[in-house]
């Protein structure tokens, strides 16, 4: 990797000087252009008013949709704003016309909030939830996915691309090819993959794809997105509650949906965060997602190798393809909150995942909780060495 590029990325990331930030799967450090865009819009709102600032910057703010569409290789008409990945996911989920006895087919590695939503649909409406099998090396069994699609004829297939609790990367493109033949709706949670690897919604073949900006996209907290396919739009799918932004009140007892994915949005939002999210997409697009993925995968592989040498550490990541999320368990009995606090005290940022966040995966791995390191392209090998040495000192 070009050292000059790394220096520039770190120069754009002042926080990288103060601490070793290995919590990019939680919330990455924002680059300067993102922070400047947020500050500039807030300043404008303060000077002329919130409505007036949005009107004055309407052309620039529309760049949010264009940059996001470029990032996902998607049409602009398929882009929708959300306040978070979970917000986007629930809007998509609420648009599926479920009836009692309908089946959701998902994986045991799907995100905890998604799993809870599936259980809610089961308890409220009698929707059945089925799980795809797992191959010994980790990840969904595509043969089992195909068999269960034929057996259960699911209304929806939902797959998390990269689990929050593992370095696993699910093959969502291969899954998409299988799902397409069935006619089921296909929902992909790309919360952890967007910003760390290239995504192409046409190749994935999904009807919905959700994500956030605060993680590997390096945007602000409080803003997410939803991609909606032409198939879903033409079928008239709409979220459970639409407001005056997503539809017009065309007669006393009639409303007319927007034709594009903005029918899934709500009118109110933070335009300062939208401006920051636009710049986060632009920053990633300018670097190139192929470049980002190469760097992230290299750093994560190096980190796993360094950690695996430590006698008190068990690296847990499994799968044919691994991401920038590195997870570990420890042979000694430790207080997870103490460990995270000690890491932060030494200016190393990490996060912990508890059993209630990933019951299936952590039970398989016989771990009550795990620590997650998630490097990004602005991290360095020297930082990884320091973090590993600190882990060794704290748990060894």
C-alpha positions as CSV (number, residue, x, y, z in Angstrom):
1,X,0.0,0.0,0.0
2,X,1.2,3.5,-0.9
3,X,2.6,5.1,2.3
4,X,1.8,8.6,1.1
5,X,-1.9,7.6,0.8
6,X,-1.9,6.3,4.3
7,X,-0.4,9.5,5.6
8,X,-3.0,11.5,3.8
9,X,-5.9,9.4,5.2
10,X,-4.5,9.8,8.7
11,X,-4.0,13.6,8.1
12,X,-7.7,13.7,7.3
13,X,-8.4,11.8,10.5
14,X,-7.1,13.8,13.4
15,X,-8.4,11.3,15.9
16,X,-6.0,8.7,14.6
17,X,-3.2,10.7,16.3
18,X,-4.8,10.6,19.7
19,X,-5.7,6.9,19.9
20,X,-5.7,3.5,18.1
21,X,-9.2,3.3,16.8
22,X,-10.1,-0.4,16.2
23,X,-13.9,0.1,16.6
24,X,-14.8,1.0,13.0
25,X,-17.5,-1.7,13.1
26,X,-19.1,0.4,15.8
27,X,-18.5,3.9,14.7
28,X,-15.5,4.9,12.6
29,X,-13.6,8.2,12.9
30,X,-15.0,10.8,10.5
31,X,-12.6,12.4,8.0
32,X,-12.3,16.2,7.9
33,X,-14.6,16.7,4.8
34,X,-17.5,15.0,6.6
35,X,-17.1,17.0,9.8
36,X,-16.8,20.2,7.8
37,X,-19.9,19.6,5.8
38,X,-21.9,19.0,9.0
39,X,-20.6,22.1,10.7
40,X,-21.2,24.2,7.6
41,X,-24.8,23.2,7.3
42,X,-25.5,23.7,11.0
43,X,-23.9,27.1,10.8
44,X,-26.1,28.0,7.8
45,X,-29.2,26.9,9.7
46,X,-28.1,29.1,12.6
47,X,-27.7,32.1,10.3
48,X,-30.8,31.9,8.1
49,X,-33.1,29.2,9.5
50,X,-33.5,25.4,9.1
51,X,-36.1,25.4,6.3
52,X,-34.3,28.2,4.4
53,X,-30.9,26.4,4.7
54,X,-32.4,23.2,3.3
55,X,-33.9,25.1,0.4
56,X,-30.7,27.0,-0.3
57,X,-28.6,23.8,-0.3
58,X,-31.2,21.6,-2.0
59,X,-29.0,20.9,-5.1
60,X,-26.0,20.0,-2.9
61,X,-28.1,17.9,-0.6
62,X,-29.5,15.9,-3.5
63,X,-25.9,14.7,-3.9
64,X,-26.6,12.3,-1.0
65,X,-28.7,10.1,-3.4
66,X,-26.3,10.4,-6.3
67,X,-23.2,9.5,-4.3
68,X,-25.0,6.7,-2.5
69,X,-26.3,5.3,-5.9
70,X,-22.7,5.4,-7.2
71,X,-21.5,3.5,-4.2
72,X,-24.0,0.7,-4.6
73,X,-24.1,0.7,-8.4
74,X,-27.8,1.4,-8.2
75,X,-30.3,3.8,-9.9
76,X,-30.8,7.1,-7.9
77,X,-34.6,6.3,-7.9
78,X,-33.8,3.3,-5.6
79,X,-32.2,5.4,-2.9
80,X,-33.9,6.3,0.4
81,X,-32.8,8.2,3.5
82,X,-33.3,6.6,7.0
83,X,-32.1,7.5,10.5
84,X,-30.3,4.2,10.9
85,X,-29.7,0.8,9.4
86,X,-32.4,-0.7,11.7
87,X,-34.8,2.1,10.8
88,X,-34.2,1.3,7.1
89,X,-34.5,-2.5,7.8
90,X,-37.8,-2.2,9.6
91,X,-39.3,0.1,6.9
92,X,-38.4,-2.6,4.3
93,X,-39.7,-5.4,6.5
94,X,-43.0,-3.6,7.2
95,X,-43.7,-3.3,3.4
96,X,-43.8,-7.1,2.9
97,X,-47.5,-8.2,2.8
98,X,-47.3,-11.0,5.3
99,X,-50.2,-13.3,6.2
100,X,-50.5,-15.9,8.9
101,X,-48.4,-19.0,8.0
102,X,-46.0,-17.1,5.7
103,X,-42.4,-18.0,6.1
104,X,-39.3,-15.8,6.6
105,X,-36.1,-17.8,5.8
106,X,-33.0,-16.3,7.4
107,X,-29.6,-17.3,8.8
108,X,-28.3,-18.0,12.3
109,X,-25.8,-15.1,11.8
110,X,-28.4,-12.4,11.2
111,X,-28.2,-9.3,13.3
112,X,-30.0,-9.3,16.7
113,X,-32.4,-6.5,16.0
114,X,-33.5,-8.3,12.8
115,X,-34.0,-11.5,14.7
116,X,-36.2,-9.7,17.3
117,X,-38.2,-8.2,14.4
118,X,-38.8,-11.6,13.0
119,X,-40.0,-12.9,16.4
120,X,-42.4,-9.9,16.7
121,X,-43.9,-10.9,13.3
122,X,-44.3,-14.4,14.5
123,X,-46.0,-13.4,17.8
124,X,-48.2,-10.8,16.2
125,X,-49.2,-12.2,12.8
126,X,-48.3,-15.9,12.9
127,X,-45.3,-15.6,10.5
128,X,-43.0,-18.6,10.7
129,X,-39.2,-18.1,10.9
130,X,-36.9,-20.8,9.5
131,X,-33.2,-20.9,9.5
132,X,-30.7,-21.9,6.9
133,X,-28.1,-24.5,7.9
134,X,-24.4,-23.7,8.4
135,X,-21.4,-25.3,6.7
136,X,-18.6,-26.7,8.9
137,X,-16.2,-23.9,7.9
138,X,-18.7,-21.2,8.9
139,X,-21.5,-19.4,7.0
140,X,-24.8,-20.3,5.4
141,X,-25.1,-23.6,3.5
142,X,-26.2,-22.6,0.0
143,X,-27.5,-26.1,-0.7
144,X,-29.6,-26.0,2.4
145,X,-30.8,-22.5,1.5
146,X,-32.0,-23.9,-1.9
147,X,-33.6,-26.9,-0.4
148,X,-35.5,-24.9,2.3
149,X,-36.6,-22.4,-0.3
150,X,-38.2,-25.2,-2.3
151,X,-39.7,-26.8,0.9
152,X,-41.0,-23.8,2.7
153,X,-41.6,-21.3,-0.2
154,X,-40.7,-18.3,1.9
155,X,-42.3,-14.9,1.4
156,X,-39.0,-13.3,2.4
157,X,-35.4,-14.4,2.5
158,X,-33.3,-12.2,4.8
159,X,-29.5,-12.4,5.0
160,X,-27.0,-10.2,6.9
161,X,-24.0,-9.8,4.7
162,X,-21.4,-9.5,7.5
163,X,-22.6,-10.3,11.1
164,X,-21.8,-7.8,13.7
165,X,-20.2,-10.5,15.9
166,X,-17.9,-12.2,13.4
167,X,-15.5,-11.7,10.5
168,X,-17.7,-13.9,8.3
169,X,-18.7,-12.6,4.9
170,X,-21.8,-14.3,3.6
171,X,-22.1,-15.0,-0.2
172,X,-25.1,-12.8,-0.8
173,X,-24.6,-12.9,-4.6
174,X,-24.8,-16.7,-4.8
175,X,-27.7,-16.6,-2.5
176,X,-29.4,-14.0,-4.7
177,X,-29.1,-16.3,-7.7
178,X,-30.9,-19.0,-5.8
179,X,-33.6,-16.8,-4.4
180,X,-34.4,-15.2,-7.8
181,X,-35.7,-18.5,-9.1
182,X,-38.2,-18.7,-6.3
183,X,-39.8,-15.2,-6.6
184,X,-39.3,-14.5,-2.8
185,X,-38.5,-11.0,-1.7
186,X,-34.8,-10.7,-0.8
187,X,-33.6,-8.4,2.0
188,X,-29.9,-7.8,2.7
189,X,-28.5,-6.2,5.8
190,X,-25.2,-4.5,4.6
191,X,-24.6,-2.6,7.8
192,X,-21.1,-3.9,8.3
193,X,-20.1,-4.4,4.6
194,X,-20.9,-1.0,3.1
195,X,-17.8,1.1,3.2
196,X,-15.4,-1.7,3.6
197,X,-15.9,-3.6,0.3
198,X,-17.5,-3.0,-3.1
199,X,-21.3,-3.6,-3.3
200,X,-23.4,-4.0,-6.5
201,X,-27.1,-4.4,-5.8
202,X,-27.6,-5.8,-9.4
203,X,-25.1,-8.5,-8.8
204,X,-26.6,-9.3,-5.4
205,X,-30.0,-9.4,-6.9
206,X,-31.7,-8.0,-3.7
207,X,-35.0,-6.2,-3.4
208,X,-33.9,-4.3,-0.4
209,X,-30.5,-3.4,1.0
210,X,-29.9,-1.5,4.2
211,X,-27.0,0.2,5.8
212,X,-25.7,2.9,8.1
213,X,-23.1,5.7,7.7
214,X,-21.4,5.6,11.1
215,X,-19.5,2.4,10.6
216,X,-17.0,1.6,7.7
217,X,-18.5,4.5,5.6
218,X,-17.0,6.9,8.2
219,X,-20.1,9.1,8.3
220,X,-22.0,10.6,11.2
221,X,-24.3,8.8,13.6
222,X,-28.0,9.2,13.2
223,X,-28.3,8.6,9.4
224,X,-28.7,5.4,7.4
225,X,-30.1,4.3,4.0
226,X,-32.3,1.9,2.2
227,X,-32.1,0.6,-1.4
228,X,-35.3,-0.5,-3.0
229,X,-35.4,-2.5,-6.3
230,X,-37.6,-1.6,-9.3
231,X,-39.4,-4.9,-8.8
232,X,-40.4,-3.8,-5.2
233,X,-41.5,-0.3,-6.4
234,X,-43.5,-1.6,-9.3
235,X,-45.2,-4.1,-7.0
236,X,-46.4,-1.2,-5.0
237,X,-44.7,-2.2,-1.8
238,X,-44.8,0.6,0.8
239,X,-43.8,0.8,4.5
240,X,-46.5,0.4,7.2
241,X,-46.7,4.2,7.8
242,X,-46.1,6.7,5.0
243,X,-46.1,10.4,5.6
244,X,-46.7,13.5,3.4
245,X,-43.2,13.0,1.9
246,X,-43.8,9.5,0.7
247,X,-47.3,10.1,-0.6
248,X,-49.7,12.8,-1.5
249,X,-53.3,13.2,-0.2
250,X,-55.0,13.1,-3.6
251,X,-58.6,12.8,-2.5
252,X,-60.6,12.8,0.8
253,X,-59.9,9.1,1.3
254,X,-57.1,8.5,-1.2
255,X,-53.4,8.9,-1.1
256,X,-50.9,8.5,-4.0
257,X,-47.5,6.9,-3.4
258,X,-44.3,8.4,-4.8
259,X,-43.0,6.3,-7.7
260,X,-39.4,6.1,-6.4
261,X,-37.8,4.8,-3.2
262,X,-38.5,8.1,-1.4
263,X,-41.9,6.6,-0.5
264,X,-39.9,4.8,2.3
265,X,-38.6,8.1,3.7
266,X,-40.1,10.4,6.3
267,X,-40.2,14.2,5.7
268,X,-38.2,15.2,8.8
269,X,-34.4,14.6,9.0
270,X,-31.2,16.3,10.0
271,X,-30.0,17.9,6.9
272,X,-26.6,18.5,8.5
273,X,-26.2,14.7,8.9
274,X,-27.4,14.2,5.3
275,X,-24.6,16.6,4.2
276,X,-22.1,14.7,6.2
277,X,-23.3,11.4,4.8
278,X,-23.0,12.7,1.3
279,X,-19.4,13.6,1.9
280,X,-18.7,10.2,3.5
281,X,-20.0,8.5,0.3
282,X,-17.9,10.8,-1.8
283,X,-14.8,10.2,0.3
284,X,-15.2,6.4,-0.1
285,X,-16.0,6.7,-3.8
286,X,-12.9,8.8,-4.4
287,X,-10.6,6.3,-2.7
288,X,-12.3,3.4,-4.4
289,X,-13.9,0.5,-2.6
290,X,-11.5,-2.0,-4.1
291,X,-8.6,-0.1,-2.6
292,X,-10.4,0.0,0.8
293,X,-11.2,-3.7,0.8
294,X,-7.7,-4.7,0.0
295,X,-6.3,-2.6,2.8
296,X,-8.9,-3.6,5.4
297,X,-8.6,-7.4,4.6
298,X,-4.8,-7.2,4.8
299,X,-4.9,-5.4,8.2
300,X,-7.5,-7.8,9.6
301,X,-5.6,-10.9,8.5
302,X,-2.4,-9.5,10.0
303,X,-4.3,-8.8,13.3
304,X,-5.7,-12.3,13.4
305,X,-2.2,-13.7,12.9
306,X,-0.7,-11.6,15.6
307,X,-3.5,-12.4,18.1
308,X,-3.5,-16.1,17.4
309,X,0.1,-16.4,18.7
310,X,-1.0,-15.2,22.2
311,X,-1.6,-18.2,24.4
312,X,-4.5,-16.6,26.3
313,X,-6.4,-15.6,23.2
314,X,-8.7,-17.6,20.9
315,X,-9.5,-16.0,17.6
316,X,-13.0,-17.0,16.6
317,X,-13.6,-15.8,13.0
318,X,-14.7,-18.5,10.6
319,X,-15.7,-18.5,6.9
320,X,-14.4,-19.0,3.4
321,X,-14.1,-15.2,3.2
322,X,-13.3,-12.9,6.1
323,X,-13.9,-9.2,6.6
324,X,-12.4,-6.4,8.7
325,X,-14.0,-7.6,11.9
326,X,-11.7,-9.6,14.2
327,X,-13.2,-11.4,17.2
328,X,-11.5,-13.1,20.1
329,X,-12.2,-15.0,23.3
330,X,-10.0,-15.5,26.3
331,X,-8.9,-18.5,28.3
332,X,-9.0,-16.5,31.6
333,X,-12.1,-15.4,33.4
334,X,-12.3,-11.7,32.9
335,X,-14.8,-8.9,33.4
336,X,-15.6,-7.6,29.8
337,X,-16.4,-4.1,31.0
338,X,-13.1,-3.9,32.9
339,X,-11.2,-5.1,29.8
340,X,-12.8,-2.5,27.4
341,X,-12.2,0.2,30.0
342,X,-8.6,-0.8,30.3
343,X,-8.1,-0.8,26.6
344,X,-9.7,2.7,26.3
345,X,-7.6,3.9,29.2
346,X,-4.5,3.0,27.1
347,X,-6.2,4.8,24.1
348,X,-7.1,1.6,22.2
349,X,-10.8,1.6,21.1
350,X,-12.6,-1.8,20.8
351,X,-16.0,-3.2,21.6
352,X,-17.6,-6.2,23.3
353,X,-20.4,-8.4,22.0
354,X,-22.5,-10.3,24.6
355,X,-24.4,-13.5,24.3
356,X,-27.7,-11.7,24.0
357,X,-26.5,-10.0,20.8
358,X,-25.5,-13.2,19.0
359,X,-27.0,-16.2,20.8
360,X,-26.6,-18.8,18.0
361,X,-23.0,-17.8,17.0
362,X,-21.6,-17.4,20.5
363,X,-23.2,-20.7,21.7
364,X,-21.6,-22.5,18.8
365,X,-18.2,-21.0,19.7
366,X,-18.7,-21.6,23.4
367,X,-18.1,-18.0,24.3
368,X,-20.1,-16.0,26.8
369,X,-18.9,-12.7,25.3
370,X,-16.2,-11.7,22.8
371,X,-14.0,-8.6,22.1
372,X,-14.2,-7.2,18.6
373,X,-11.3,-5.3,16.9
374,X,-12.2,-3.8,13.5
375,X,-9.4,-2.0,11.7
376,X,-9.9,0.4,8.8
377,X,-7.7,1.6,6.0
378,X,-6.3,4.5,8.0
379,X,-4.9,2.2,10.7
380,X,-1.3,1.0,10.6
381,X,0.7,-2.2,11.3
382,X,2.4,-0.3,14.1
383,X,-1.0,0.4,15.7
384,X,-1.9,-3.3,15.5
385,X,1.4,-4.3,17.2
386,X,0.7,-1.9,20.1
387,X,-2.9,-3.2,20.4
388,X,-1.8,-6.8,20.4
389,X,0.9,-6.1,23.0
390,X,-1.6,-4.4,25.2
391,X,-4.0,-7.4,25.0
392,X,-1.2,-9.7,25.9
393,X,-0.3,-7.6,28.9
394,X,-3.9,-7.4,30.1
395,X,-5.0,-11.0,29.6
396,X,-1.8,-12.9,29.4
